[in-house]
Amino acid sequence: CDFIPHLLPETAVAFPVETTLDILRRRYGNSLDLAISERATHPETPIESLPEFLHSPVKSVPDGRWLKRVKMVGINVRTIANFWNIVAYTFTLPPQQSSIHLLPIWEPGVVGSLYGMSSWQINREFFCEKLAEQLPHLNTVERQLRAVINILHLTGRTVGMDVIPHTDRFSEMGLAFPEHFEWLRRKGLHIVDHRANLHEMVQQQIFYFLQKNGAAGADLQLPGSAAHFFSATHPESSRLKLLFGQPDEPEQRKQRRIALIKHLHTAGYEPVPATMGPPYRGLLVDESPAARKIDENGLEWRDFRIAKPEDFSRVFGPLARYKLFESIDDNRDWQIDFSHPRPAVWQYVCEHYADVQRRFGFDFMRGDMAHV
């Protein structure tokens, strides 16, 4: 165990990188060097190909009942600055606290909320420059996350991630896959359209944006039609590059996303915002003066409210839910048909979270279900 009695968290996370490495190396020796090696920290290196001591501590456990008994610590990485500081923070934890749950680790959206994912890219604000200086091969936030999880496994701890059924309201996911979300069209203080297949109109608008502004990269060629661009045979990686640019160019991706948001805003299209509390469904534009917002790009937005609210009804304007089920009667009364799930959406969400688990070695997931 690496527990250091009486060590305060604020002291631990201020440790220089070399101090943290020295503490670990004295305890784990060559095993630490393997855990942070270039091969072991590459996200595409299969966990199963690494030494046994870097595997999940619960890999042979047949179900999740152990989660009912384990003593778990939740960590908002933003409060300790970066992924690397998780390791130093665990020096303050006694061995009984053997599980770590990480709050969302992806790029946040317009309001900066970790629960409003703007993309599937790992949040670059959690990158540790000092660690990269000490270990130059840990030169991406992805490699640093993999290194941290390797170390936590080495110390016998399990690590979990959040699984979120919603994104930032105008996320890369929502703009690349409008068909996986609900949409509405607003004119002033009125929702003028919220039919079930409104995403088809949004797809046309997005393709028109591409025709008007060109692809995000000069060497990229647009498909011949919106139907081709949004077809199941057109891979996500190509959609994202055409719309936003390369994954390692976050500022370009952000500016392209803002430009596309402006285009859709002019036409009146918005993703339906997420809600919490019964009855969950049935939206109206909030007409109160306080509900009118002008964002930093000069765009006017309106908050929404539940048409027939109950005590805990709430609308989360910055978030949009995945459309996991079909609607009843073309969404005329905002009713969901729970007998008809939408397989393509379920597959999209499940495959992405499974890929995160595979690349980084997470041991369990926590579902953020309040807004479903």
MARDRENBA-177365 format. One record per residue (C-alpha): residue number from 1; chain; x, y, z. Coordinates in nm, 3 decimals. Each point is the difference from the previous one (the first is absolute). Layout:
BEGIN
@i->NUM; ch->A; u->X; v->Y; w->Z
...
REM end
This chain:
BEGIN
@i->1; ch->A; u->0.000; v->0.000; w->0.000
@i->2; ch->A; u->0.119; v->0.354; w->-0.079
@i->3; ch->A; u->-0.200; v->0.162; w->0.281
@i->4; ch->A; u->0.190; v->0.279; w->0.176
@i->5; ch->A; u->-0.167; v->0.075; w->0.337
@i->6; ch->A; u->-0.084; v->0.364; w->0.073
@i->7; ch->A; u->0.077; v->0.108; w->-0.357
@i->8; ch->A; u->-0.246; v->0.269; w->-0.111
@i->9; ch->A; u->-0.140; v->-0.012; w->-0.355
@i->10; ch->A; u->0.117; v->0.353; w->-0.077
@i->11; ch->A; u->0.352; v->-0.099; w->0.100
@i->12; ch->A; u->-0.008; v->-0.321; w->-0.201
@i->13; ch->A; u->-0.116; v->0.155; w->-0.326
@i->14; ch->A; u->0.274; v->0.262; w->0.031
@i->15; ch->A; u->0.272; v->-0.268; w->-0.007
@i->16; ch->A; u->0.246; v->0.038; w->-0.288
@i->17; ch->A; u->-0.030; v->-0.276; w->-0.259
@i->18; ch->A; u->0.335; v->-0.146; w->0.101
@i->19; ch->A; u->-0.112; v->-0.025; w->0.365
@i->20; ch->A; u->-0.311; v->-0.197; w->-0.094
@i->21; ch->A; u->0.204; v->-0.227; w->-0.227
@i->22; ch->A; u->0.260; v->-0.055; w->0.272
@i->23; ch->A; u->-0.266; v->-0.105; w->0.254
@i->24; ch->A; u->-0.147; v->-0.244; w->-0.250
@i->25; ch->A; u->0.335; v->-0.134; w->-0.118
@i->26; ch->A; u->0.112; v->-0.081; w->0.355
@i->27; ch->A; u->-0.319; v->-0.202; w->0.044
@i->28; ch->A; u->-0.038; v->-0.163; w->-0.342
@i->29; ch->A; u->0.345; v->0.008; w->-0.160
@i->30; ch->A; u->0.015; v->-0.121; w->-0.360
@i->31; ch->A; u->-0.375; v->-0.060; w->-0.004
@i->32; ch->A; u->-0.052; v->0.377; w->0.005
@i->33; ch->A; u->0.233; v->0.044; w->-0.297
@i->34; ch->A; u->-0.205; v->-0.254; w->-0.194
@i->35; ch->A; u->-0.324; v->0.175; w->0.097
@i->36; ch->A; u->0.118; v->0.333; w->-0.139
@i->37; ch->A; u->0.198; v->-0.137; w->-0.295
@i->38; ch->A; u->-0.060; v->0.121; w->-0.354
@i->39; ch->A; u->-0.169; v->-0.324; w->-0.104
@i->40; ch->A; u->-0.218; v->-0.040; w->0.309
@i->41; ch->A; u->-0.131; v->0.357; w->-0.022
@i->42; ch->A; u->-0.098; v->-0.014; w->-0.368
@i->43; ch->A; u->-0.382; v->-0.005; w->-0.005
@i->44; ch->A; u->-0.001; v->-0.258; w->-0.281
@i->45; ch->A; u->0.217; v->-0.249; w->0.190
@i->46; ch->A; u->-0.239; v->-0.274; w->0.120
@i->47; ch->A; u->-0.014; v->-0.016; w->0.379
@i->48; ch->A; u->0.003; v->-0.380; w->-0.027
@i->49; ch->A; u->0.346; v->0.011; w->-0.158
@i->50; ch->A; u->0.150; v->0.175; w->0.304
@i->51; ch->A; u->0.132; v->-0.172; w->0.314
@i->52; ch->A; u->-0.263; v->-0.140; w->0.236
@i->53; ch->A; u->0.066; v->0.264; w->0.267
@i->54; ch->A; u->-0.132; v->0.270; w->-0.237
@i->55; ch->A; u->-0.329; v->-0.178; w->-0.065
@i->56; ch->A; u->-0.326; v->0.091; w->0.169
@i->57; ch->A; u->-0.010; v->-0.118; w->0.364
@i->58; ch->A; u->-0.354; v->-0.126; w->-0.065
@i->59; ch->A; u->0.049; v->-0.154; w->-0.345
@i->60; ch->A; u->-0.089; v->-0.349; w->0.128
@i->61; ch->A; u->-0.307; v->0.117; w->0.194
@i->62; ch->A; u->-0.314; v->-0.120; w->-0.188
@i->63; ch->A; u->-0.232; v->0.290; w->0.084
@i->64; ch->A; u->-0.020; v->0.343; w->0.159
@i->65; ch->A; u->-0.114; v->-0.097; w->0.348
@i->66; ch->A; u->0.340; v->0.101; w->0.137
@i->67; ch->A; u->-0.103; v->0.361; w->-0.066
@i->68; ch->A; u->-0.256; v->-0.026; w->0.282
@i->69; ch->A; u->0.275; v->-0.060; w->0.255
@i->70; ch->A; u->0.300; v->0.192; w->-0.127
@i->71; ch->A; u->0.100; v->0.331; w->0.160
@i->72; ch->A; u->0.021; v->0.247; w->-0.285
@i->73; ch->A; u->0.139; v->0.351; w->-0.039
@i->74; ch->A; u->-0.138; v->0.232; w->-0.269
@i->75; ch->A; u->0.242; v->0.242; w->-0.162
@i->76; ch->A; u->-0.080; v->0.308; w->-0.204
@i->77; ch->A; u->0.330; v->0.026; w->-0.186
@i->78; ch->A; u->-0.056; v->0.372; w->-0.053
@i->79; ch->A; u->0.038; v->0.058; w->0.376
@i->80; ch->A; u->0.350; v->-0.153; w->0.001
@i->81; ch->A; u->0.107; v->0.146; w->-0.337
@i->82; ch->A; u->0.104; v->-0.309; w->-0.199
@i->83; ch->A; u->-0.009; v->-0.379; w->-0.027
@i->84; ch->A; u->0.348; v->-0.043; w->0.145
@i->85; ch->A; u->-0.102; v->0.156; w->0.331
@i->86; ch->A; u->-0.246; v->-0.287; w->0.051
@i->87; ch->A; u->0.301; v->-0.219; w->0.080
@i->88; ch->A; u->0.135; v->0.237; w->0.264
@i->89; ch->A; u->-0.349; v->0.048; w->0.143
@i->90; ch->A; u->-0.029; v->-0.376; w->0.062
@i->91; ch->A; u->0.294; v->0.029; w->0.244
@i->92; ch->A; u->-0.256; v->0.158; w->0.237
@i->93; ch->A; u->-0.238; v->-0.298; w->-0.024
@i->94; ch->A; u->0.017; v->-0.300; w->0.235
@i->95; ch->A; u->-0.001; v->-0.344; w->-0.166
@i->96; ch->A; u->-0.367; v->-0.055; w->0.089
@i->97; ch->A; u->-0.088; v->0.264; w->-0.261
@i->98; ch->A; u->0.090; v->-0.217; w->-0.293
@i->99; ch->A; u->-0.208; v->0.143; w->-0.283
@i->100; ch->A; u->0.015; v->0.328; w->-0.193
@i->101; ch->A; u->-0.290; v->0.147; w->-0.198
@i->102; ch->A; u->0.091; v->0.277; w->-0.244
@i->103; ch->A; u->-0.248; v->0.268; w->-0.095
@i->104; ch->A; u->-0.029; v->0.057; w->-0.378
@i->105; ch->A; u->0.333; v->0.014; w->-0.181
@i->106; ch->A; u->-0.104; v->0.134; w->-0.342
@i->107; ch->A; u->0.016; v->0.345; w->-0.160
@i->108; ch->A; u->-0.274; v->0.217; w->0.153
@i->109; ch->A; u->-0.240; v->0.221; w->-0.191
@i->110; ch->A; u->-0.115; v->0.359; w->0.001
@i->111; ch->A; u->-0.053; v->0.047; w->0.374
@i->112; ch->A; u->0.305; v->-0.205; w->0.096
@i->113; ch->A; u->-0.200; v->-0.270; w->0.179
@i->114; ch->A; u->0.176; v->-0.336; w->0.011
@i->115; ch->A; u->-0.341; v->-0.160; w->-0.050
@i->116; ch->A; u->-0.053; v->0.187; w->-0.327
@i->117; ch->A; u->0.236; v->-0.193; w->-0.228
@i->118; ch->A; u->0.084; v->0.189; w->-0.318
@i->119; ch->A; u->0.192; v->-0.289; w->-0.158
@i->120; ch->A; u->0.150; v->-0.342; w->0.067
@i->121; ch->A; u->0.345; v->0.157; w->0.038
@i->122; ch->A; u->0.162; v->-0.025; w->0.344
@i->123; ch->A; u->0.003; v->0.336; w->0.178
@i->124; ch->A; u->0.334; v->0.168; w->-0.068
@i->125; ch->A; u->-0.025; v->0.214; w->0.313
@i->126; ch->A; u->0.093; v->-0.317; w->0.192
@i->127; ch->A; u->0.342; v->-0.021; w->-0.169
@i->128; ch->A; u->0.304; v->0.037; w->0.229
@i->129; ch->A; u->0.288; v->0.190; w->-0.164
@i->130; ch->A; u->0.242; v->-0.091; w->0.280
@i->131; ch->A; u->-0.065; v->-0.371; w->-0.051
@i->132; ch->A; u->0.071; v->0.032; w->-0.373
@i->133; ch->A; u->0.326; v->0.179; w->0.080
@i->134; ch->A; u->0.101; v->-0.282; w->0.234
@i->135; ch->A; u->-0.122; v->-0.281; w->-0.228
@i->136; ch->A; u->-0.003; v->0.134; w->-0.360
@i->137; ch->A; u->-0.193; v->-0.297; w->-0.141
@i->138; ch->A; u->-0.298; v->0.102; w->0.218
@i->139; ch->A; u->-0.057; v->0.289; w->-0.238
@i->140; ch->A; u->-0.378; v->-0.028; w->-0.043
@i->141; ch->A; u->-0.285; v->0.016; w->0.247
@i->142; ch->A; u->-0.107; v->-0.347; w->-0.120
@i->143; ch->A; u->0.337; v->-0.154; w->0.086
@i->144; ch->A; u->-0.003; v->0.170; w->0.340
@i->145; ch->A; u->-0.347; v->-0.136; w->0.081
@i->146; ch->A; u->0.108; v->-0.350; w->-0.100
@i->147; ch->A; u->0.314; v->0.033; w->0.217
@i->148; ch->A; u->-0.204; v->0.108; w->0.302
@i->149; ch->A; u->-0.244; v->-0.291; w->-0.034
@i->150; ch->A; u->0.293; v->-0.240; w->-0.040
@i->151; ch->A; u->0.147; v->0.133; w->0.325
@i->152; ch->A; u->-0.332; v->-0.025; w->0.183
@i->153; ch->A; u->-0.032; v->-0.362; w->-0.113
@i->154; ch->A; u->0.356; v->-0.060; w->0.117
@i->155; ch->A; u->-0.101; v->0.126; w->0.345
@i->156; ch->A; u->-0.301; v->-0.234; w->0.005
@i->157; ch->A; u->-0.266; v->0.263; w->-0.060
@i->158; ch->A; u->-0.292; v->-0.010; w->-0.242
@i->159; ch->A; u->-0.088; v->0.301; w->-0.215
@i->160; ch->A; u->-0.342; v->0.095; w->-0.137
@i->161; ch->A; u->-0.135; v->0.252; w->-0.249
@i->162; ch->A; u->-0.325; v->0.188; w->-0.042
@i->163; ch->A; u->-0.236; v->-0.110; w->-0.278
@i->164; ch->A; u->-0.216; v->0.291; w->-0.110
@i->165; ch->A; u->-0.317; v->-0.028; w->-0.214
@i->166; ch->A; u->0.022; v->0.363; w->-0.111
@i->167; ch->A; u->0.250; v->0.245; w->-0.150
@i->168; ch->A; u->0.056; v->0.371; w->-0.033
@i->169; ch->A; u->-0.303; v->0.136; w->-0.185
@i->170; ch->A; u->0.198; v->0.065; w->-0.319
@i->171; ch->A; u->0.265; v->-0.269; w->0.043
@i->172; ch->A; u->0.210; v->-0.146; w->-0.280
@i->173; ch->A; u->-0.203; v->-0.319; w->0.050
@i->174; ch->A; u->-0.328; v->0.185; w->-0.047
@i->175; ch->A; u->0.118; v->0.186; w->-0.309
@i->176; ch->A; u->0.163; v->-0.302; w->-0.163
@i->177; ch->A; u->-0.296; v->-0.225; w->0.089
@i->178; ch->A; u->-0.315; v->0.218; w->0.015
@i->179; ch->A; u->-0.199; v->-0.322; w->-0.044
@i->180; ch->A; u->0.111; v->-0.115; w->0.346
@i->181; ch->A; u->-0.164; v->0.300; w->0.174
@i->182; ch->A; u->-0.335; v->0.179; w->0.022
@i->183; ch->A; u->-0.036; v->0.337; w->-0.169
@i->184; ch->A; u->-0.241; v->0.292; w->0.003
@i->185; ch->A; u->-0.044; v->0.313; w->-0.209
@i->186; ch->A; u->-0.064; v->0.325; w->0.182
@i->187; ch->A; u->-0.119; v->0.335; w->-0.131
@i->188; ch->A; u->0.015; v->0.264; w->0.269
@i->189; ch->A; u->-0.214; v->-0.117; w->0.292
@i->190; ch->A; u->-0.153; v->-0.299; w->-0.176
@i->191; ch->A; u->0.107; v->-0.356; w->-0.077
@i->192; ch->A; u->-0.128; v->-0.031; w->-0.356
@i->193; ch->A; u->0.114; v->-0.356; w->-0.069
@i->194; ch->A; u->0.108; v->-0.297; w->0.212
@i->195; ch->A; u->-0.103; v->-0.294; w->-0.216
@i->196; ch->A; u->0.179; v->-0.331; w->0.042
@i->197; ch->A; u->0.210; v->0.018; w->-0.317
@i->198; ch->A; u->0.092; v->0.367; w->0.017
@i->199; ch->A; u->0.362; v->-0.113; w->0.002
@i->200; ch->A; u->-0.034; v->-0.056; w->-0.375
@i->201; ch->A; u->-0.043; v->0.375; w->-0.051
@i->202; ch->A; u->0.297; v->0.060; w->0.229
@i->203; ch->A; u->0.210; v->-0.237; w->-0.209
@i->204; ch->A; u->-0.084; v->0.201; w->-0.310
@i->205; ch->A; u->0.100; v->0.323; w->0.176
@i->206; ch->A; u->0.330; v->-0.149; w->0.117
@i->207; ch->A; u->0.082; v->-0.123; w->-0.349
@i->208; ch->A; u->-0.088; v->0.342; w->-0.143
@i->209; ch->A; u->0.246; v->0.149; w->0.252
@i->210; ch->A; u->0.269; v->-0.232; w->-0.135
@i->211; ch->A; u->-0.080; v->0.091; w->-0.359
@i->212; ch->A; u->0.012; v->0.370; w->0.085
@i->213; ch->A; u->0.310; v->-0.002; w->0.222
@i->214; ch->A; u->0.188; v->-0.302; w->-0.129
@i->215; ch->A; u->0.157; v->-0.284; w->0.196
@i->216; ch->A; u->0.207; v->0.078; w->0.309
@i->217; ch->A; u->0.311; v->-0.127; w->-0.181
@i->218; ch->A; u->0.112; v->0.104; w->-0.347
@i->219; ch->A; u->0.091; v->-0.357; w->-0.093
@i->220; ch->A; u->-0.344; v->-0.137; w->0.091
@i->221; ch->A; u->-0.273; v->-0.059; w->-0.256
@i->222; ch->A; u->-0.370; v->0.032; w->0.074
@i->223; ch->A; u->-0.240; v->-0.283; w->-0.082
@i->224; ch->A; u->-0.249; v->0.074; w->-0.275
@i->225; ch->A; u->-0.310; v->0.029; w->0.218
@i->226; ch->A; u->-0.130; v->0.034; w->0.354
@i->227; ch->A; u->-0.137; v->-0.353; w->-0.026
@i->228; ch->A; u->0.350; v->-0.132; w->-0.071
@i->229; ch->A; u->0.165; v->0.216; w->0.266
@i->230; ch->A; u->-0.239; v->-0.121; w->0.272
@i->231; ch->A; u->-0.025; v->-0.360; w->-0.122
@i->232; ch->A; u->0.099; v->-0.290; w->0.223
@i->233; ch->A; u->0.284; v->-0.080; w->-0.241
@i->234; ch->A; u->0.165; v->0.341; w->0.048
@i->235; ch->A; u->0.227; v->-0.047; w->0.306
@i->236; ch->A; u->-0.005; v->0.233; w->0.297
@i->237; ch->A; u->0.368; v->0.088; w->-0.033
@i->238; ch->A; u->-0.062; v->0.138; w->-0.350
@i->239; ch->A; u->-0.312; v->0.192; w->0.106
@i->240; ch->A; u->0.189; v->0.165; w->0.285
@i->241; ch->A; u->0.301; v->0.097; w->-0.212
@i->242; ch->A; u->-0.218; v->0.149; w->-0.272
@i->243; ch->A; u->-0.209; v->0.196; w->0.249
@i->244; ch->A; u->0.256; v->0.104; w->0.260
@i->245; ch->A; u->0.356; v->-0.093; w->-0.098
@i->246; ch->A; u->0.267; v->-0.217; w->0.157
@i->247; ch->A; u->-0.047; v->-0.138; w->0.355
@i->248; ch->A; u->0.330; v->0.154; w->0.118
@i->249; ch->A; u->-0.104; v->0.354; w->-0.103
@i->250; ch->A; u->-0.251; v->0.096; w->0.272
@i->251; ch->A; u->-0.017; v->0.371; w->-0.083
@i->252; ch->A; u->-0.084; v->-0.067; w->-0.366
@i->253; ch->A; u->-0.263; v->-0.252; w->0.105
@i->254; ch->A; u->-0.150; v->0.253; w->0.239
@i->255; ch->A; u->-0.016; v->0.279; w->-0.260
@i->256; ch->A; u->-0.157; v->-0.226; w->-0.262
@i->257; ch->A; u->-0.256; v->-0.116; w->0.255
@i->258; ch->A; u->-0.087; v->0.360; w->0.087
@i->259; ch->A; u->-0.041; v->0.083; w->-0.370
@i->260; ch->A; u->-0.233; v->-0.297; w->-0.047
@i->261; ch->A; u->-0.199; v->0.094; w->0.311
@i->262; ch->A; u->-0.049; v->0.351; w->-0.144
@i->263; ch->A; u->-0.121; v->-0.151; w->-0.326
@i->264; ch->A; u->-0.256; v->-0.224; w->0.172
@i->265; ch->A; u->-0.107; v->0.281; w->0.234
@i->266; ch->A; u->-0.082; v->0.221; w->-0.298
@i->267; ch->A; u->-0.228; v->-0.274; w->-0.132
@i->268; ch->A; u->-0.157; v->-0.047; w->0.345
@i->269; ch->A; u->0.119; v->-0.355; w->0.072
@i->270; ch->A; u->0.103; v->-0.108; w->0.350
@i->271; ch->A; u->0.044; v->-0.337; w->0.172
@i->272; ch->A; u->-0.275; v->-0.065; w->0.254
@i->273; ch->A; u->0.148; v->0.077; w->0.344
@i->274; ch->A; u->0.028; v->-0.267; w->0.268
@i->275; ch->A; u->-0.246; v->-0.003; w->0.289
@i->276; ch->A; u->-0.023; v->-0.136; w->0.353
@i->277; ch->A; u->-0.299; v->-0.103; w->0.209
@i->278; ch->A; u->-0.350; v->-0.109; w->-0.105
@i->279; ch->A; u->-0.161; v->0.046; w->-0.243
@i->280; ch->A; u->0.334; v->0.048; w->-0.182
@i->281; ch->A; u->-0.174; v->0.076; w->-0.329
@i->282; ch->A; u->-0.195; v->0.283; w->-0.159
@i->283; ch->A; u->0.188; v->0.327; w->-0.052
@i->284; ch->A; u->-0.092; v->0.363; w->-0.045
@i->285; ch->A; u->0.223; v->0.302; w->-0.055
@i->286; ch->A; u->0.043; v->0.193; w->0.324
@i->287; ch->A; u->-0.140; v->0.347; w->-0.074
@i->288; ch->A; u->0.142; v->0.175; w->0.306
@i->289; ch->A; u->0.261; v->0.274; w->-0.063
@i->290; ch->A; u->0.254; v->-0.189; w->0.215
@i->291; ch->A; u->-0.025; v->-0.297; w->-0.237
@i->292; ch->A; u->0.152; v->0.198; w->-0.288
@i->293; ch->A; u->0.376; v->-0.047; w->-0.038
@i->294; ch->A; u->0.252; v->0.154; w->-0.238
@i->295; ch->A; u->0.312; v->-0.213; w->-0.027
@i->296; ch->A; u->0.359; v->0.111; w->-0.066
@i->297; ch->A; u->-0.057; v->-0.043; w->-0.373
@i->298; ch->A; u->-0.297; v->0.236; w->0.002
@i->299; ch->A; u->-0.261; v->-0.273; w->-0.044
@i->300; ch->A; u->-0.333; v->0.029; w->0.181
@i->301; ch->A; u->-0.120; v->-0.309; w->0.186
@i->302; ch->A; u->-0.305; v->-0.076; w->0.207
@i->303; ch->A; u->-0.040; v->-0.226; w->0.299
@i->304; ch->A; u->-0.276; v->-0.258; w->-0.012
@i->305; ch->A; u->-0.246; v->-0.119; w->0.262
@i->306; ch->A; u->-0.213; v->-0.310; w->0.054
@i->307; ch->A; u->-0.354; v->0.064; w->-0.126
@i->308; ch->A; u->-0.163; v->-0.181; w->0.296
@i->309; ch->A; u->0.267; v->0.006; w->0.271
@i->310; ch->A; u->0.005; v->-0.193; w->0.325
@i->311; ch->A; u->0.205; v->0.068; w->0.313
@i->312; ch->A; u->0.334; v->-0.124; w->-0.134
@i->313; ch->A; u->-0.038; v->0.090; w->-0.369
@i->314; ch->A; u->0.304; v->0.170; w->-0.144
@i->315; ch->A; u->0.142; v->0.075; w->-0.345
@i->316; ch->A; u->0.377; v->-0.010; w->-0.056
@i->317; ch->A; u->0.059; v->0.239; w->-0.287
@i->318; ch->A; u->0.369; v->-0.082; w->-0.057
@i->319; ch->A; u->-0.059; v->-0.377; w->-0.038
@i->320; ch->A; u->-0.156; v->-0.220; w->-0.270
@i->321; ch->A; u->-0.104; v->-0.363; w->0.048
@i->322; ch->A; u->0.066; v->-0.284; w->-0.236
@i->323; ch->A; u->-0.327; v->-0.107; w->-0.164
@i->324; ch->A; u->-0.001; v->-0.358; w->0.125
@i->325; ch->A; u->-0.366; v->-0.077; w->-0.080
@i->326; ch->A; u->-0.245; v->0.085; w->-0.275
@i->327; ch->A; u->-0.281; v->0.251; w->0.049
@i->328; ch->A; u->-0.375; v->-0.063; w->0.000
@i->329; ch->A; u->-0.217; v->0.160; w->-0.270
@i->330; ch->A; u->0.288; v->0.193; w->-0.160
@i->331; ch->A; u->0.079; v->0.159; w->0.340
@i->332; ch->A; u->-0.323; v->0.200; w->-0.017
@i->333; ch->A; u->-0.043; v->-0.010; w->0.380
@i->334; ch->A; u->0.368; v->-0.053; w->0.091
@i->335; ch->A; u->-0.064; v->-0.364; w->0.098
@i->336; ch->A; u->0.270; v->-0.269; w->-0.016
@i->337; ch->A; u->-0.068; v->-0.350; w->-0.130
@i->338; ch->A; u->0.203; v->-0.214; w->0.240
@i->339; ch->A; u->-0.099; v->-0.313; w->-0.192
@i->340; ch->A; u->0.208; v->0.118; w->-0.296
@i->341; ch->A; u->0.366; v->0.063; w->0.086
@i->342; ch->A; u->0.222; v->0.149; w->-0.270
@i->343; ch->A; u->0.274; v->-0.263; w->-0.050
@i->344; ch->A; u->0.241; v->0.225; w->-0.192
@i->345; ch->A; u->0.010; v->0.252; w->0.285
@i->346; ch->A; u->0.047; v->-0.264; w->0.268
@i->347; ch->A; u->0.278; v->-0.156; w->-0.206
@i->348; ch->A; u->0.171; v->0.337; w->-0.051
@i->349; ch->A; u->0.001; v->0.087; w->0.370
@i->350; ch->A; u->0.093; v->-0.348; w->0.122
@i->351; ch->A; u->0.282; v->-0.043; w->-0.250
@i->352; ch->A; u->0.156; v->0.334; w->0.092
@i->353; ch->A; u->0.000; v->-0.070; w->0.372
@i->354; ch->A; u->0.126; v->-0.353; w->-0.061
@i->355; ch->A; u->0.283; v->0.149; w->-0.205
@i->356; ch->A; u->0.094; v->0.236; w->0.285
@i->357; ch->A; u->0.006; v->-0.296; w->0.237
@i->358; ch->A; u->0.216; v->-0.200; w->-0.240
@i->359; ch->A; u->0.252; v->0.277; w->-0.068
@i->360; ch->A; u->0.053; v->0.108; w->0.360
@i->361; ch->A; u->-0.087; v->-0.304; w->0.211
@i->362; ch->A; u->-0.292; v->0.122; w->0.211
@i->363; ch->A; u->-0.147; v->-0.262; w->0.236
@i->364; ch->A; u->-0.357; v->0.123; w->0.045
@i->365; ch->A; u->-0.240; v->0.271; w->-0.104
@i->366; ch->A; u->-0.242; v->0.228; w->0.181
@i->367; ch->A; u->-0.309; v->0.103; w->-0.193
@i->368; ch->A; u->-0.109; v->0.364; w->0.022
@i->369; ch->A; u->-0.368; v->-0.072; w->-0.041
@i->370; ch->A; u->-0.181; v->0.299; w->0.153
@i->371; ch->A; u->-0.083; v->0.153; w->-0.338
@i->372; ch->A; u->-0.132; v->-0.311; w->-0.179
REM end
